[in-house]
């Protein structure tokens, strides 16, 4: 693929994560689609560009997010400002390496990221890859969600590739039926879908990796890669079919951003010419490094991936 712009779409928040010092917390900026953008920027050479589309407020924490993006080399042209709302906040709690989250995001400015047709059209024009998640969809009111899907479909007709991680979070949706319908609609408009099998089995009842692949392909997805928490991974669709069975597992310290970093490692490899199997191995290798550390964004993981 010719180097160009990868635009990630979604919500970034203030992140509080436990530090190694008891009763102390670290403050950062993170969010699923931002995490992937951050890892992509660290992995991809110039002239690849990585941008973020979101909406933030005008206060100090919103500015901190914008500054963080710029300092990380992520373009902020399409981060708009809201004078009435601010960015959200979440805290990560850990038990035996598994995470749980507490959120303060009901009035997040990012809920307005798809309110303006002109802004969306301008942002998507010329993008090589458009990346979003089920969380991106979940935070939007239904009319804005429909507007975003319409613009993604139009961008696709102009040559953009749409990449979608379902990232199922039922607490963000009015009900499970609404969530599942929106996820499958978006998957049907996507060139690549990157589901996590444990979530798909829980919320769609998929009995195995093959069932997840088959369901999303039946929705209209061009290609599907099923993540599986360190177990075998399956891919199927327009770019070939196969299963990777020999991925080395890792005992996690913190699973935050495991899937987000896999997505970045996979995409970075694919846009630079790797086949699906090699890209899966690249994504897994990055994710293994990330879950050895606390928090979502781990510079050491990028250093290890670069060799």
Buried (B, 14 or more C-beta within 10 A) or exposed (E): EEBBBBBBBBBBBBBBBBEEEEEEEBEBBBBBBBBBBBBBBBBBEEEBBBBBBBBBBEEEBBBBBBEBBEEBBBBBEBBBEBEEBBBBBBBBEBEEBEBEEEBEBEEBBBBBBBBBEEBBEEBBEEBBBBBBBBBBBBBBEEEBBBBBBBBBEBBBEEEBBBBBBBBBBBEBBEEEEBBBEBBBBBBBBBBBBBBBBBBBBEBBEBEEBEBBBBBBBEBEBBBBBBBBBBBEBBBBBEBEEBBBEEBEEBEBBBBBBBBBBBBBBBBBBBBBEBEBBBBBBBBBBBBBBBBBBBBBBBEEBBEBBEE
